């Protein structure tokens, strides 16, 4: 029965001694593959047993199997810098996947046990590494470099003093024993090294942790990180590791799936888990005590207390040495000294669920994350992170009033082992995380888009493809994602490069859908509503730090969206006191706070995308813009582009819109795979398509239902590369921009038209900077470092379209392409373009006009090149105008009017 019971116990409970032996063998025997750069002459001299040839695209690649941990641990023993870095703390990573690679049986079992009992095995791995480092000898290279002799710190001095003190006390005890007798001190007399084990045992039996021995944690000069399965190491020696394509489910990198906070249950307690979320608060980095050192006033001993991974501890009061226990009847003789104590950097993060992980109608959950050592200062508020850590319980307080008030309630936290900060801006590329085949495919897609006829139109079609129309608005949103160039002048002044856009219009025109889609595309996008956001919720709030009780600054939505886009819906329904906080952010891009004794300026370099509804439910054309939208002109002038989207009944447009919506519902979206399979089977009448093309132009999405769709990853990578360019305005383009701005400024208040008070349709000086920012964004999309005239023309066209949509038209085609395709009085697009050409010919008294000049005039008025081409072809067929043979000039054949 006893044997059977022992077998059952062995099957249920692991043997930690055996696991220590397995891990020690792993440290000694494990090898990794590294790429060796040999020349062709040196290949023959290399031993074939040390190499493994791998075919590559260039030919052959030499891969050598080298020892993994012994060279790295030898550098730690020698205290030599790794890779010539000045980092004082050494990092030792133990990816559990490497255990599986080393031994598929023993390594896999050890990895699974370490995953389920992470804290215990973390300490076990540290003990094994400590024993290996103790057996190592400092090599000569380390002494020549000053590693062992000149790298002495306070811990080394403390160790030498401790050893000298123990030797002196041993000598004194031996002399007393020889002079007086062995029975004077008793079985526990002396308090020397021979009695430390007894003292330690008594302390452990009584529940104490104080001891005279130097703890291993005090002398530990490295940080151990245990990485979960399928998580590769990134620090030496794994930074130069060659990873082949392993098909094992425990080894293949990239297969690990992070879970949301609400998916972590009680069964994961003590396990090594991987969670993803957004950091909403980060405390200051403060020193946390891991080993407390005391000095006894009575006997002079130094006592050590290990308080690792504890938020609170009860300081030791009584000296555990035998001399003090015999001599001291009462009174405290221990005093805490910081000179011999060990502190590590400690930071507390608050992790919250991502918006796409929260079910509808639920409140986002949060979790506290403890970061120690080199894991601090890696994440800041607003970052999306993936954290590998140990899920542990924590008492609210160890004692006192807080513990009495909390009762039996226990909180949970995550002890971080690894933090991966996802790309927080477009400056970070995703091509590095892709395979060779995926990277090649991505390069081809980007090359095809960049060399296409209309890269801006192609990319803008990938923004909310389920939403019909709004082509100019989507182009503006694309330019907002790209942004302009932020200029920092020598005197310290900063000119913003972010583009702010405001969408105003009737309900039901997909404003909120556009906002949500843009917020999901940008790496740091925050979506919020005006009524559900307060002033401090958008800018910054003063909160009390749970750790220290001090007042801390917590960033709001605009601060979390730094270097991203903050989408604010229901912008008109915000309180006036809350809306005033956005004025500084939109122009200066900072948040100034002076509250509760904290005076600070936070960065809020975010582009604002706002959506507002008219004050009276629907837009009233008899009133000005500021009267329809309850927003002050000082705030409206800070928007670079303002689009008015009205819901106007139009038979052709309504038919095209209904067809598009039914197509999306029929095919469950507009993915390229669905399109490639179903585009040939969708019955569309050619006559209807021709009518729609006439009514909406070639840039509408009516004829592009079967076009291939661009994925969000391709769009992000394209924008990431475009933002690396910093285009400047050449000398020959600058006068052109000045002339265009003056022309638009004069068009704001035409003669004979009475300007309404408070109407925000006049061109303001801020619009000049808007034209520059839009031009720089268009130049970035061309991967150019210089702004061309075509970019300025397109920027002016978008500005004109934005302004034209705010004017009162009679035909009702506002807020979309129709606003530029019809004229006051019912004239169509073709007649309006011809009138521009004819008026210029009459004023210049010349029948011969250069085509480039005509294109500049027409584009500046808000028309497109396709519409100009269609007009020229139509009037050539009527023999009213004629093009020369080279196609560079237009000649007026007669003074005729088109009826």
C-alpha positions, 0 to 999 in steps of 0.5 A, spaced: 500 500 500 505 504 501 508 503 494 502 504 491 501 511 495 508 513 493 507 511 485 500 515 485 504 521 489 509 521 484 504 521 478 501 527 481 506 531 484 512 533 480 519 531 483 523 538 483 530 535 484 529 531 477 526 537 474 532 541 476 537 536 473 533 536 467 534 544 466 541 543 468 542 538 462 538 543 458 543 549 460 549 545 458 547 541 452 542 545 448 544 548 442 542 553 437 543 554 429 547 561 427 548 563 420 556 563 419 558 568 413 564 565 410 567 566 404 568 561 398 575 560 400 574 559 407 568 554 406 573 548 405 577 549 411 570 549 415 569 542 419 563 539 416 560 536 422 559 543 425 555 546 419 548 544 416 547 547 409 540 550 407 538 552 400 536 560 399 534 564 394 542 566 393 545 560 393 547 556 399 547 559 406 552 556 412 548 554 418 552 552 424 550 549 431 553 553 437 552 552 444 546 556 447 547 558 454 554 557 456 557 562 452 552 567 455 553 565 462 560 566 462 559 573 460 555 574 466 560 571 470 565 575 467 561 581 467 562 583 460 558 587 456 553 583 451 554 586 444 558 592 447 552 595 450 552 599 457 546 595 460 548 593 467 542 588 468 543 581 464 537 578 461 536 571 461 531 568 456 528 561 457 523 560 451 519 554 453 519 552 445 527 551 446 526 545 451 521 542 446 527 542 441 532 540 446 528 534 448 521 532 445 519 528 451 523 531 457 523 538 455 515 538 453 513 535 460 518 540 463 515 546 459 508 544 460 509 543 468 513 550 468 506 553 464 502 551 469 506 552 475 510 558 473 512 562 479 515 555 482 519 554 476 521 561 475 525 560 482 527 553 480 530 555 474 534 561 477 537 556 482 539 552 477 543 558 473 545 560 480 549 554 481 552 554 474 554 561 475 557 559 482 561 553 479 564 557 473 571 561 473 572 568 471 576 567 465 582 571 463 579 575 458 574 578 463 580 580 468 583 583 462 577 587 460 576 589 467 570 585 468 572 582 475 577 586 478 574 593 476 567 592 476 566 591 483 560 594 486 557 595 493 554 588 493 561 585 492 564 590 498 558 587 502 560 580 501 567 581 502 565 584 509 560 579 511 565 573 509 571 577 513 566 578 519 564 571 519 571 568 519 573 573 525 567 570 529 569 563 527 576 565 530 573 568 536 568 562 537 574 557 537 578 561 542 572 561 547 571 554 546 579 552 547 579 557 553 572 555 557 570 549 554 565 546 548 559 546 553 559 554 554 555 556 548 551 550 548 548 547 541 546 553 538 552 558 541 556 562 537 551 565 532 557 563 526 556 559 520 555 553 523 549 555 526 546 559 520 542 553 518 539 552 525 537 559 525 534 559 518 530 552 520 527 555 527 525 562 523 522 558 518 518 554 523 516 560 526 514 563 520 519 568 519 524 569 513 530 573 516 536 569 516 544 571 516 545 567 510 546 572 504 540 570 499 541 568 492 537 573 490 541 579 493 547 576 489 543 575 483 545 580 477 541 577 471 533 577 470 530 571 468 524 571 463 520 565 462 517 565 455 511 561 453 511 556 448 511 558 441 514 565 443 521 565 440 527 569 444 529 576 442 535 577 446 542 574 446 543 569 444 537 568 440 538 575 437 542 571 432 538 564 432 537 561 425 530 559 425 527 554 420 520 552 418 518 547 424 511 544 423 511 542 430 505 546 434 509 547 440 515 550 436 512 554 430 513 562 432 507 566 430 502 561 432 501 563 439 494 567 440 493 572 445 486 572 449 482 577 452 482 579 459 475 576 460 477 569 457 482 568 463 478 564 468 480 562 475 483 555 472 489 560 469 491 562 476 498 561 477 499 559 469 503 563 464 498 566 460 498 571 454 493 577 454 492 583 449 489 589 451 491 597 451 495 600 456 490 606 459 495 608 465 502 607 467 505 609 474 511 612 475 517 607 476 519 607 483 524 602 487 521 596 490 525 592 495 526 585 494 531 584 499 531 588 506 538 588 510 538 589 517 543 591 522 543 589 529 545 594 534 547 589 540 551 583 536 553 587 530 550 582 525 547 583 518 540 580 517 537 579 511 529 578 509 527 576 502 521 580 500 520 579 493 514 579 489 510 582 495 507 589 495 507 590 503 511 586 508 512 587 516 519 589 518 523 584 522 524 587 529 528 581 533 535 579 531 535 571 530 542 570 532 543 566 539 547 571 542 541 576 542 536 571 544 540 570 550 542 577 552 536 581 549 530 580 554 526 586 550 527 591 545 528 592 538 535 591 536 534 591 528 535 597 524 533 597 516 539 599 512 538 601 505 546 600 503 545 593 503 538 592 501 537 590 494 532 594 490 529 593 483 525 598 478 517 597 479 512 600 475 504 598 475 500 598 468 493 598 468 491 594 462 484 594 459 480 590 453 481 592 446 474 595 443 473 589 439 474 585 444 468 587 448 461 584 447 456 589 445 453 592 452 458 590 456 463 594 460 471 593 458 475 589 463 481 591 466 487 588 469 493 590 473 500 588 471 506 589 475 513 590 471 520 589 474 527 591 472 528 592 464 520 591 463 519 598 465 518 604 461 516 599 455 509 601 454 506 608 455 498 609 455 495 608 449 499 603 446 496 596 444 500 591 447 501 583 448 503 581 455 506 574 457 505 573 464 503 569 470 496 570 473 496 571 480 492 573 486 493 578 491 491 580 497 488 587 498 492 589 504 497 585 508 494 588 515 491 594 518 485 597 517 485 596 509 485 589 510 480 589 515 475 593 511 477 588 505 475 582 509 476 576 504 476 579 498 482 578 493 484 582 487 488 579 481 494 581 477 499 579 472 506 578 473 509 580 467 515 576 463 515 579 456 511 585 453 510 586 446 508 593 444 505 593 437 506 598 432 504 605 435 504 609 429 505 608 422 512 609 422 513 602 424 512 597 418 509 590 418 514 587 413 519 585 418 514 580 421 512 577 414 515 571 411 519 571 405 513 570 400 508 574 404 513 580 403 514 579 396 507 579 395 506 585 399 511 589 395 508 587 388 501 590 391 504 596 393 508 597 386 502 596 382 498 601 386 504 606 386 505 605 379 497 606 377 494 611 374 490 614 380 494 611 386 489 616 391 483 613 388 485 606 388 487 607 396 481 611 397 476 605 395 479 601 400 476 606 406 469 603 408 468 600 401 461 598 404 459 605 404 456 607 397 459 614 394 462 619 398 469 619 393 471 626 395 470 625 402 474 618 402 480 622 399 480 627 404 480 621 409 486 618 406 489 624 406 488 625 413 491 618 415 497 620 411 498 627 414 502 633 412 509 634 414 510 637 421 515 643 421 519 645 427 522 652 426 529 654 429 525 658 434 521 653 437 515 654 434 511 648 431 507 648 425 502 642 425 502 637 420 495 633 422 489 634 418 482 635 421 476 634 418 469 635 420 463 631 417 456 635 417 450 633 415 443 629 415 442 623 419 443 616 416 448 618 411 454 614 414 458 619 418 459 614 424 460 608 419 466 612 416 469 615 423 469 608 426 472 605 419 478 610 420 479 609 427 480 602 426 485 603 420 489 607 424 494 604 429 492 609 434 485 610 433 480 612 439 473 613 437 468 616 442 462 620 442 461 627 444 455 626 449 459 621 453 465 624 453 467 630 458 472 635 458 477 631 462 475 625 459 478 628 452 484 631 455 487 629 462 484 627 469 487 627 476 487 620 479 490 618 485 495 612 484 493 606 488 500 604 489 503 610 493 496 614 494 499 620 490 495 624 485 497 622 478 495 624 471 491 620 467 491 621 459 484 622 456 482 620 449 486 625 445 492 623 449 491 616 448 490 618 440 497 621 440 500 620 433 493 617 431 486 619 429 481 621 435 474 620 432 469 624 435 461 623 434 456 627 435 460 633 436 455 638 436 452 635 442 458 636 447 457 641 452 460 648 451 465 647 457 467 640 454 468 643 447 473 648 449 478 643 451 479 641 444 481 648 441 488 647 444 489 640 441 486 642 434 491 647 433 497 647 438 496 639 439 498 639 446 494 639 453 495 644 458 493 642 465 494 646 472 490 642 477 491 639 484 498 642 484 500 639 477 502 643 472 504 639 466 503 639 458 501 633 455 502 631 447 496 630 443 499 630 436 492 627 434 488 629 428 481 630 429 475 627 425 469 630 428 461 628 425 456 633 427 448 633 426 444 639 424 441 643 430 434 642 427 434 635 425 435 636 418 439 642 414 435 648 413 438 652 407 435 658 409 440 659 415 447 659 415 452 654 417 453 656 424 446 657 425 445 650 423 450 647 426 451 649 434 458 650 433 462 656 434 466 659 428 473 659 432 472 652 432 470 651 425 476 655 422 480 649 425 478 644 421 482 643 414 476 640 410 468 641 412 464 637 408 456 637 408 452 631 407 445 632 405 440 626 404 437 629 398 432 625 394 434 623 387 432 617 383 438 615 379 442 616 386 437 612 390 437 606 385 445 606 385 445 606 392 439 601 393 443 596 388 450 597 392 446 596 399 443 589 396 449 587 393 453 588 399 448 584 403 447 579 398 455 577 398 456 578 405 461 584 404 465 586 399 471 582 400 476 581 394 474 573 394 467 574 394 468 579 388 472 575 384 467 569 385 460 573 384 462 579 380 460 575 373 454 572 376 451 579 379 445 581 374 446 588 372 442 592 366 447 595 362 442 601 361 442 602 368 449 602 368 450 608 363 444 612 366 448 611 373 455 613 369 452 619 366 449 621 373 455 620 377 461 620 373 466 615 372 469 616 379 463 613 383 463 606 385 457 604 381 462 601 375 467 599 381 463 593 384 468 588 381 474 591 382 479 588 387 479 590 394 485 593 397 486 589 404 487 594 411 494 591 411 496 593 404 493 600 406 497 601 412 503 599 409 503 603 404 501 609 408 507 607 413 512 608 407 509 614 404 509 617 411 517 616 411 517 622 406 518 629 408 516 633 401 518 640 401 515 646 396 519 648 390 521 655 389 517 654 382 510 652 386 510 657 391 507 663 387 502 658 384 500 656 391 499 664 393 496 665 387 491 660 388 489 662 395 488 669 393 483 667 388 480 662 393 480 668 398 476 673 393 471 668 391 469 667 398 465 674 398 463 675 390 460 681 388 453 682 389 452 677 394 451 679 401 455 675 406 451 672 412 454 674 419 457 668 422 457 664 415 463 660 415 464 659 408 469 664 407 476 662 406 481 664 412 488 664 413 488 657 416 486 655 409 493 656 406 496 652 411 491 647 409 492 647 402 500 646 404 498 640 408 493 637 403 499 638 398 504 634 402 499 628 403 498 628 396 506 628 394 507 623 400 502 618 396 506 619 390 512 617 394 515 624 392 520 629 396 517 635 392 510 638 392 508 638 384 503 643 381 498 637 380 498 636 388 496 643 389 491 643 384 488 636 387 488 640 394 485 646 391 480 642 388 478 638 395 478 645 398 473 648 393 469 642 394 469 642 401 467 650 401 462 649 395 458 644 399 457 649 404 454 654 399 446 654 398 445 651 391 438 650 388 439 643 385 440 640 392 446 635 390 450 637 396 455 634 399 457 629 394 460 629 387 453 632 384 455 639 388 460 639 382 457 637 377 451 642 376 451 649 376 446 654 379 441 655 374 441 648 372 447 648 367 450 641 367 458 640 368 460 640 361 457 647 360 460 650 366 467 647 364 466 650 357 463 657 360 470 657 364 474 656 357 470 661 353 470 666 359 478 666 359 478 666 351 474 672 351 478 676 357 485 674 354 482 676 347 486 669 344 482 664 341 488 659 342 489 657 349 494 652 352 491 645 355 495 646 361 492 652 363 485 650 362 487 644 366 489 648 372 483 653 371 478 647 371 481 643 377 481 649 381 474 650 380 473 643 383 472 639 377 476 633 375 480 631 369 475 626 367 470 631 366 474 636 362 476 630 358 469 629 357 467 636 355 473 637 350 470 631 346 463 633 346 465 640 344 470 637 339 464 633 336 460 639 335 466 643 332 466 648 337 473 647 339 479 644 336 485 640 339 492 641 335 496 635 333 500 634 339 494 635 344 497 641 347 493 647 345 485 648 344 483 653 339 476 656 339 473 655 332 467 660 333 463 665 338 458 660 339 454 658 345 452 651 347 444 650 348 
